[in-house]
Amino acid sequence: MYELEFDKELIRRYDKAGPRYTSYPTAVQFHEDFGPEDYRRLATRSNQQGCSLSLYFHLPFCNTVCFYCACSKVITANRRRAAPYLQRLHREIELQSELFDTTRPVEQLHWGGGTPTFISHDEMRELMAKTREHFQLLDDDTGEYSIEIDPREADRDTIALLRELGFNRISLGVQDFDPAVQKAVNRIQSEAQIAEVMEAVREYGFRSTSFDLIYGLPLQSVESFSRTLDKVVALEPERLSIFNYAHLPELFKPQRQINAADLPGPDEKLAILKYTIEKLTEAGYVYIGMDHFARPDDELAIAQRNGTLHRNFQGYSTHADCDLIAMGMTAIGKVGDSYSQNVKTMDEYYARIDQDQLPIFRGLELDADDLLRREIINQLICHFSLSFPALELAFGISVSEYFATELAELKAMQNDGLLQLNERGITVLGAGKLLIRNICMVFDKYLRQQQTQRYSKVI
């Protein structure tokens, strides 16, 4: 396996906007001709295949706004606003469970947001009890049951409750430890708060903890971020996600509160990334791909070595064959060979649920070409390699004929040292790993057809 290599000149040349490929096709291709009836038909078909289930719950509430945030959220200090939302979420659980064979085990479960721990302890218990009433949750701790945590909204008692409810993985929003950076993005949280959460996580036996960090935030420098990384490494999370901050104030209103003049310049941003890679590698972390690092004994690193790593809407995963049932406003699911998304506003969500309707408003059913290209992108983004013979056997195609245009483009990337290309397949080299999105984009049919869509830069 080729080691990750930082090539500043190559990164500059290839640093353009592109999808993150938590799905292929991406959400840009979803359309409103796909609705609840299509979803019901595909749910029936998926029951015949009988694979395991994955459940996602979107809990959109946040007490305060983080200026960098591009998530779907509801900012409110009024905790009572959660009750009517959860009432509808409980009803959606009932509506969804009517479509699926609920003897199918739930191998994955995720609460995302927003801030899932915004809701009260009693509301957490009720939501999990409702889920357990209608779906087959695993009781032996073998499932991948995870939750996103804001350390300002989770004390020791909260962590103990989450473990009691069955969660065994936690993702912590750290972003940056520097007080000036925290103030600039309105995300003020102490080191003590994060350390207390980590202490409780260890005490109650969670199997994995992930930290989210962001580089490219206002007032960041190599020197300031190096201090953050020292503190992160000392806390020993099993996984790390190091996200590139994409400043798109025209798309995300909270980002208008950020002073663009305070953002690190392109050279400083690249230097931060380079230092981060060196620091984490030195600390023993393995580069999984797409901003993610993990300890060598973590399940993600093991799955990558075994060739079983997968990527979905929650990022990298060890469960490839689950149907993802997504609940809550804006939530995106994957059932059979389809994607679907719930309505985006709370008023629409309430209205649909109150009429006992599935709140799905758009989606996409994948065709044979989509499935072929999805497999290619998944192999590249998870394993940095692609076997042409395996692809031809699985899909009954000739790679050289089907992808003549793409192979010609890949030769230019081979000349630049990003990958090796021969009749057996593609191997991504160390310099190409950071640019894996660019390599995947070569196979994106829709990206060729539509060049105007706004994405974040790849680095």
C-alpha positions in Angstrom: 0.0 0.0 0.0 1.4 3.4 -1.0 1.9 5.8 1.8 0.1 9.1 1.8 2.2 11.8 0.0 1.7 15.5 0.2 2.7 17.2 -3.1 1.9 20.9 -2.9 2.3 21.6 -6.6 -0.1 18.8 -7.6 -2.6 19.8 -5.0 -2.6 23.3 -6.3 -3.2 22.1 -9.8 -6.0 19.7 -9.0 -7.7 21.8 -6.2 -11.1 22.4 -7.8 -14.7 22.0 -6.6 -16.2 18.5 -6.5 -18.6 16.2 -4.7 -17.7 14.3 -1.5 -19.4 11.1 -2.8 -21.3 10.1 0.2 -23.5 8.8 -2.6 -23.4 8.3 -6.3 -25.3 9.7 -8.0 -25.1 12.7 -5.6 -28.1 14.5 -4.2 -27.9 17.1 -7.0 -29.5 14.4 -9.2 -32.5 13.7 -7.0 -35.8 14.7 -8.6 -39.4 15.2 -7.4 -40.8 12.6 -9.8 -39.6 10.1 -7.2 -42.1 10.0 -4.4 -43.7 7.9 -1.6 -45.2 5.3 -4.0 -41.8 4.6 -5.6 -40.4 4.3 -2.1 -43.1 1.8 -1.0 -42.5 -0.3 -4.1 -38.7 -0.4 -3.5 -39.3 -1.2 0.2 -41.4 -4.2 -0.8 -38.6 -5.4 -3.1 -36.0 -4.9 -0.4 -37.9 -7.1 2.0 -37.5 -10.0 -0.5 -33.8 -9.5 -0.4 -33.8 -9.4 3.4 -30.6 -7.5 4.1 -30.0 -5.8 7.4 -31.2 -2.3 8.2 -29.6 0.9 9.1 -31.6 3.7 10.8 -30.8 7.4 10.7 -32.6 10.0 12.8 -32.2 13.7 12.1 -32.5 15.8 15.2 -32.1 19.4 13.9 -32.1 21.5 17.1 -29.1 23.6 18.2 -29.0 26.0 21.2 -26.6 28.4 19.4 -25.4 28.7 15.8 -21.8 27.9 14.8 -20.9 30.3 12.0 -19.2 27.7 9.8 -22.1 25.4 9.8 -23.7 24.1 6.6 -26.0 21.5 8.2 -29.8 21.5 8.2 -30.7 22.9 11.7 -33.1 24.8 13.8 -31.5 27.3 16.2 -33.5 27.8 19.4 -32.9 28.1 23.1 -36.5 26.9 23.7 -36.2 23.2 24.6 -39.9 22.7 24.4 -39.7 23.1 20.6 -38.4 19.5 20.5 -41.6 17.9 21.7 -43.8 18.5 18.7 -41.0 17.4 16.4 -40.4 14.2 18.3 -44.1 13.5 18.3 -44.0 13.5 14.5 -40.7 11.5 14.4 -42.4 8.8 16.5 -45.2 8.7 14.0 -42.7 8.5 11.1 -41.1 5.5 12.8 -44.6 3.8 12.8 -45.2 4.7 9.1 -41.7 3.4 8.1 -42.0 0.2 10.1 -45.2 -0.7 8.3 -43.2 -1.0 5.0 -40.4 -3.2 6.2 -40.0 -6.7 7.6 -39.0 -5.7 11.1 -37.4 -9.0 11.8 -34.5 -7.7 9.7 -31.8 -6.7 12.3 -30.8 -3.1 12.7 -27.0 -3.3 12.3 -26.5 0.5 12.2 -28.2 3.3 14.0 -27.2 6.9 14.0 -28.6 10.1 15.6 -27.4 13.2 13.7 -28.2 16.9 13.7 -28.2 19.6 14.7 -27.4 18.5 18.2 -29.0 15.2 19.1 -28.4 15.8 22.8 -30.4 19.0 22.7 -33.4 16.8 23.6 -34.0 15.8 27.3 -33.0 12.5 28.8 -36.6 11.4 29.0 -37.1 12.3 25.3 -34.0 10.2 24.4 -35.4 7.3 26.3 -38.8 7.6 24.6 -37.2 7.9 21.1 -35.1 4.8 21.6 -38.1 2.9 23.2 -40.2 3.8 20.2 -37.5 2.6 17.8 -37.1 -0.6 19.7 -40.9 -1.2 19.6 -41.0 -1.1 15.8 -37.6 -2.3 14.7 -35.3 -5.2 15.6 -32.5 -3.5 17.5 -29.5 -5.7 18.5 -29.0 -6.2 22.2 -25.6 -7.8 22.2 -23.6 -4.6 21.4 -22.5 -5.9 18.0 -24.4 -3.1 16.1 -22.8 0.1 15.0 -24.9 2.5 17.0 -23.5 6.1 17.0 -24.5 9.6 17.9 -23.1 13.1 17.2 -22.2 15.0 20.4 -21.7 18.7 21.2 -19.5 18.5 24.3 -21.4 21.6 25.6 -24.6 19.6 25.6 -23.4 16.3 27.2 -22.3 15.8 30.8 -21.3 12.5 32.5 -24.9 11.6 33.1 -25.8 12.1 29.5 -22.9 9.8 28.4 -24.0 7.2 30.9 -27.6 7.3 29.5 -26.5 7.0 25.9 -24.5 3.9 26.7 -27.5 2.5 28.6 -29.7 3.2 25.5 -27.3 1.1 23.3 -25.0 3.6 21.7 -21.4 2.4 21.5 -19.8 5.0 19.3 -19.6 8.8 19.7 -18.6 11.6 17.3 -17.5 14.7 19.1 -17.6 18.2 17.5 -14.2 19.6 18.5 -13.3 21.8 15.5 -10.5 23.7 17.2 -9.2 24.2 20.7 -7.9 27.8 20.1 -10.0 30.3 22.1 -9.6 33.0 19.4 -10.7 30.7 16.6 -13.7 29.4 18.8 -14.8 33.0 19.3 -14.5 33.8 15.6 -16.9 31.0 14.7 -19.1 31.2 17.8 -18.2 27.7 19.1 -16.8 28.4 22.5 -16.1 25.2 24.5 -13.4 24.4 27.0 -10.8 21.7 27.0 -12.2 20.6 30.3 -15.6 20.0 28.8 -14.2 17.7 26.1 -11.9 16.0 28.5 -14.8 15.3 30.8 -16.8 13.7 28.0 -13.8 11.6 26.9 -13.3 10.4 30.5 -17.0 9.4 30.7 -16.8 7.7 27.3 -13.9 5.5 28.5 -15.6 4.8 31.8 -18.8 3.6 30.2 -17.1 1.4 27.6 -17.9 3.1 24.3 -16.1 1.1 21.5 -15.0 4.1 19.4 -14.8 7.9 19.6 -14.3 10.2 16.7 -13.3 13.9 16.8 -14.4 16.3 14.1 -11.8 19.0 13.4 -11.9 21.8 10.7 -9.0 23.5 9.0 -9.3 26.8 7.2 -11.3 28.5 9.9 -10.7 32.2 10.7 -7.5 33.1 12.6 -6.1 29.6 12.2 -2.4 29.1 11.5 0.0 26.2 11.5 1.2 27.2 14.9 -2.3 27.5 16.4 -3.5 24.3 14.9 -0.4 22.4 16.0 -1.4 23.2 19.6 -4.9 21.9 18.9 -3.5 18.7 17.4 -1.2 18.2 20.5 -4.3 18.3 22.7 -6.3 16.0 20.4 -3.6 13.4 20.2 -3.2 13.4 24.0 -7.0 12.6 24.3 -6.5 9.5 22.0 -9.7 9.3 20.0 -9.9 6.2 17.8 -10.9 8.2 14.7 -10.4 11.7 13.4 -12.2 13.7 10.7 -10.2 16.7 9.5 -12.6 18.7 7.3 -11.7 21.5 4.9 -13.8 24.6 5.7 -15.6 25.7 2.6 -16.6 29.4 2.8 -19.8 29.7 0.8 -21.7 32.6 2.5 -24.0 33.0 -0.5 -25.3 29.4 0.2 -25.1 29.2 4.0 -26.4 32.3 5.9 -24.5 31.7 9.2 -21.2 31.9 7.3 -21.9 35.6 6.6 -20.9 36.2 10.2 -17.4 35.2 9.4 -14.9 37.9 8.5 -13.4 36.6 5.2 -10.3 38.7 5.8 -9.6 36.5 8.9 -9.5 33.3 6.9 -6.1 31.7 6.3 -4.7 32.2 2.8 -4.3 29.2 0.4 -0.6 28.7 1.3 -1.3 28.7 5.1 -4.3 26.4 4.6 -2.1 23.9 2.7 0.6 24.2 5.3 -2.0 23.4 8.0 -3.1 20.3 6.1 0.5 19.1 5.5 1.4 19.5 9.2 -1.8 17.7 10.2 -1.0 14.7 8.1 2.6 14.5 9.4 1.5 15.0 13.0 -1.2 12.3 12.9 0.9 9.8 11.0 3.7 10.3 13.5 1.1 9.7 16.3 0.2 6.3 14.7 -3.0 7.1 12.8 -3.7 5.6 9.4 -5.2 7.7 6.6 -8.5 6.1 5.7 -9.3 8.6 3.0 -11.5 11.7 2.4 -10.2 13.6 5.5 -10.5 10.5 7.8 -7.8 9.0 10.0 -8.1 6.0 12.4 -6.0 4.0 14.7 -4.7 0.8 13.1 -6.8 -1.4 15.4 -10.0 0.6 14.7 -12.8 -1.2 12.8 -12.5 1.3 9.8 -8.8 0.6 9.4 -9.4 -3.2 9.7 -12.2 -3.0 7.2 -10.0 -1.1 4.7 -7.2 -3.7 5.1 -9.8 -6.5 4.6 -11.4 -4.9 1.5 -14.8 -4.5 3.2 -14.9 -0.7 3.8 -17.9 1.1 2.5 -19.0 4.8 2.2 -22.5 6.1 2.7 -24.3 9.3 3.9 -22.7 9.1 7.3 -19.2 8.7 5.8 -17.1 5.6 6.0 -18.7 2.5 7.3 -18.1 -1.2 7.9 -21.6 -2.2 6.8 -22.0 -2.3 3.1 -25.3 -4.2 2.6 -27.8 -2.3 4.8 -30.9 -0.5 3.6 -30.8 2.9 5.2 -34.1 4.2 6.5 -33.8 7.9 7.2 -36.3 9.8 9.4 -36.7 13.4 10.3 -36.7 16.6 8.2 -34.2 16.6 5.3 -33.0 13.0 6.1 -31.6 11.0 3.1 -32.1 7.3 2.9 -31.0 4.4 0.6 -33.5 1.6 0.0 -32.6 -1.0 -2.6 -31.1 0.7 -5.6 -32.6 4.1 -4.8 -32.1 7.2 -2.7 -34.8 9.3 -1.2 -35.0 12.6 0.8 -37.5 14.0 3.3 -39.0 17.5 3.0 -36.6 20.2 4.1 -38.7 22.5 6.3 -40.3 21.7 9.7 -43.7 23.0 8.5 -43.7 20.7 5.5 -42.6 17.8 7.7 -45.3 18.4 10.3 -48.0 18.7 7.5 -47.0 15.4 5.8 -46.8 13.4 9.0 -50.1 14.9 10.3 -51.7 13.5 7.1 -50.1 10.1 7.8 -48.0 10.5 4.7 -44.3 9.6 4.2 -42.5 12.9 4.1 -40.4 11.9 1.0 -40.4 14.7 -1.6 -37.6 13.6 -4.0 -35.3 10.8 -4.8 -33.7 8.7 -7.5 -33.9 5.1 -8.7 -30.5 4.0 -10.0 -30.1 2.6 -13.5 -27.4 0.0 -14.5 -24.9 2.7 -15.4 -25.4 4.4 -12.0 -24.8 1.1 -10.2 -21.6 0.4 -12.3 -20.2 3.9 -11.6 -21.2 3.8 -7.9 -19.2 0.6 -7.5 -16.1 2.1 -9.2 -16.3 5.3 -7.0 -16.8 3.2 -3.8 -13.8 1.0 -4.6 -11.6 4.0 -5.3 -12.7 6.1 -2.4 -12.5 3.2 0.1 -9.6 1.1 -1.1 -7.6 3.3 -3.5 -7.7 0.6 -6.1 -9.9 -0.9 -8.8 -9.8 -4.3 -10.4 -10.9 -4.2 -14.0 -11.4 -8.1 -14.3 -13.6 -8.1 -11.2 -15.6 -5.2 -12.6 -16.1 -6.8 -16.0 -17.1 -10.1 -14.4 -19.7 -8.4 -12.1 -21.2 -6.1 -14.7 -20.7 -7.9 -18.0 -18.8 -5.0 -19.7 -15.5 -4.3 -21.4 -13.8 -1.6 -19.4 -11.7 -0.5 -22.3 -14.8 0.0 -24.5 -17.2 1.3 -21.9 -14.8 3.8 -20.3 -12.6 4.8 -23.3 -13.1 8.5 -22.5 -12.4 8.1 -18.8 -9.3 6.0 -19.4 -7.8 8.7 -21.6 -8.3 11.2 -18.8 -6.7 8.8 -16.2 -3.6 8.6 -18.4 -3.0 12.3 -17.8 -3.3 11.7 -14.0 -0.9 8.8 -14.4 1.6 11.1 -16.0 1.2 13.5 -13.0 2.0 10.6 -10.6 -1.5 10.3 -9.0 -2.1 6.7 -10.0 -0.9 3.6 -11.9 -3.1 2.4 -14.8 -2.8 -0.8 -16.7 -5.0 -3.5 -18.2 -5.6 -5.0 -14.7 -6.9 -1.8 -13.1 -6.1 1.3 -11.2 -3.8 1.8 -8.2 -3.9 5.2 -6.5 -0.4 6.3 -5.5 0.6 8.2 -2.4 0.3 11.6 -4.1 -3.2 10.7 -5.5 -4.7 9.7 -2.1 -5.4 13.3 -1.1 -6.9 13.9 -4.5 -9.1 10.8 -4.6 -12.2 13.0 -5.2 -10.6 14.2 -8.5 -10.0 10.6 -9.6 -13.6 9.7 -8.7 -14.9 12.7 -10.6 -13.5 11.2 -13.8 -16.2 8.5 -13.6 -19.0 10.9 -12.7 -21.3 11.0 -15.7 -23.5 13.8 -14.3 -20.6 16.0 -13.5 -19.7 16.0 -17.2 -23.2 17.0 -18.1 -23.6 19.8 -15.5 -20.6 22.0 -14.8 -22.4 24.8 -12.9 -23.2 23.0 -9.6 -21.4 24.5 -6.6 -19.3 22.1 -4.5 -16.6 22.6 -2.0 -13.0 22.5 -3.0 -11.4 19.1 -2.8 -8.6 20.4 -0.5 
